[in-house]
Amino acid sequence: MSTGKAKEVREMFGRIAPRYDLLNHLLSANIDKRWRRFTVSHLKDVLSRPDSRALDVCCGTADLSLELGKVVPTVGIDFCHSMLVIGKEKVAKRQLDVTLVEGDALNLPLPDTSFDALTCAFGLRNLVDVRGGLEEFYRMLKPSGRVAILEFSQPVIPLFRQLFKFYFHKVLPIIGGAISGSISAYKYLPSSVEEFPDQERLATMMRECGYKNVRYFNLTGGIAALHLGDK
Ligand SMILES: C[S@@+](CC[C@H](N)C(=O)[O-])C[C@H]1O[C@@H](n2cnc3c(N)ncnc32)[C@H](O)[C@@H]1O
């Protein structure tokens, strides 16, 4: 697992972990919370099945795991110890069935066909092998289970796209760098989004990995997108 990029990504999140939540909410003006709730709302039918369980891959500090945990027993998994430490503190304050474990998204230490819903929020883009991640997620799902990929994407309205790109590439690294102490992490963010497949390419990749009924929603003009696919 410890290829160069994976190690760099893990160390980077380790450095910014103490300020990660603050910056997420500040830099998105709290819109990230709405995006996570929107994600869970599109899983309601699979989460209402008997004995339904959810897996939140690349769970970080567990915000989405906690949203899922309000509905079903949830496992969150991430390979960055420092992010999980913060996540576990948050979980401990709530009476929810949420378990956080350390592990690699590309080699999940869990049995096949175990979960009704699998989420990955702002994690897929960080994987060394995006397609390998989607295949691994597919392995985890029960038949008729659903994957939900919440990820930054490409704004779809031309003028808004230019304004947002200016903010994302020029303003965000300065604020993120000043508060987290790691400007490189907040320069990596926009550049990793540029390299990540856009809405249509990601949907195509999901279909190629075997997901059925693939669809997506642009969120906040396409700053982010929620992709859904069924097994
Ligand atoms: C941008 S954070 C997203 C955290 C959380 N899902 C959220 O919505 O705030 C990305 C997370 O992906 C994790 N990550 C990246 N690559 C991973 C991998 N190969 N296996 C497990 N976790 C990984 C990082 O450690 C980090 O916590």
PDBQT file of the ligand as one rigid body, heavy atoms in Angstrom, charges set to zero:
ROOT
HETATM    1  C1  LIG A 301     -10.448  14.836   2.287  1.00  0.00    +0.000 C 
HETATM    2  S1  LIG A 301     -10.470  13.614   3.534  1.00  0.00    +0.000 S 
HETATM    3  C2  LIG A 301     -12.180  13.201   3.616  1.00  0.00    +0.000 C 
HETATM    4  C3  LIG A 301     -12.602  12.755   4.986  1.00  0.00    +0.000 C 
HETATM    5  C4  LIG A 301     -14.106  12.565   5.171  1.00  0.00    +0.000 C 
HETATM    6  N1  LIG A 301     -14.636  11.530   4.318  1.00  0.00    +0.000 N 
HETATM    7  C5  LIG A 301     -14.867  13.838   4.997  1.00  0.00    +0.000 C 
HETATM    8  O1  LIG A 301     -15.871  13.838   4.268  1.00  0.00    +0.000 OA
HETATM    9  O2  LIG A 301     -14.491  14.847   5.583  1.00  0.00    +0.000 OA
HETATM   10  C6  LIG A 301      -9.780  12.232   2.701  1.00  0.00    +0.000 C 
HETATM   11  C7  LIG A 301      -9.488  11.064   3.624  1.00  0.00    +0.000 C 
HETATM   12  O3  LIG A 301      -9.138   9.941   2.807  1.00  0.00    +0.000 OA
HETATM   13  C8  LIG A 301      -8.166   9.190   3.507  1.00  0.00    +0.000 C 
HETATM   14  N2  LIG A 301      -7.498   8.315   2.549  1.00  0.00    +0.000 N 
HETATM   15  C9  LIG A 301      -6.842   8.659   1.436  1.00  0.00    +0.000 A 
HETATM   16  N3  LIG A 301      -6.365   7.576   0.807  1.00  0.00    +0.000 NA
HETATM   17  C10 LIG A 301      -6.749   6.503   1.548  1.00  0.00    +0.000 A 
HETATM   18  C11 LIG A 301      -6.573   5.100   1.425  1.00  0.00    +0.000 A 
HETATM   19  N4  LIG A 301      -5.881   4.566   0.419  1.00  0.00    +0.000 N 
HETATM   20  N5  LIG A 301      -7.116   4.301   2.349  1.00  0.00    +0.000 NA
HETATM   21  C12 LIG A 301      -7.804   4.818   3.396  1.00  0.00    +0.000 A 
HETATM   22  N6  LIG A 301      -7.987   6.142   3.592  1.00  0.00    +0.000 NA
HETATM   23  C13 LIG A 301      -7.475   6.980   2.669  1.00  0.00    +0.000 A 
HETATM   24  C14 LIG A 301      -7.283  10.242   4.135  1.00  0.00    +0.000 C 
HETATM   25  O4  LIG A 301      -6.529   9.728   5.190  1.00  0.00    +0.000 OA
HETATM   26  C15 LIG A 301      -8.313  11.281   4.568  1.00  0.00    +0.000 C 
HETATM   27  O5  LIG A 301      -8.728  11.071   5.896  1.00  0.00    +0.000 OA
ENDROOT
TORSDOF 0
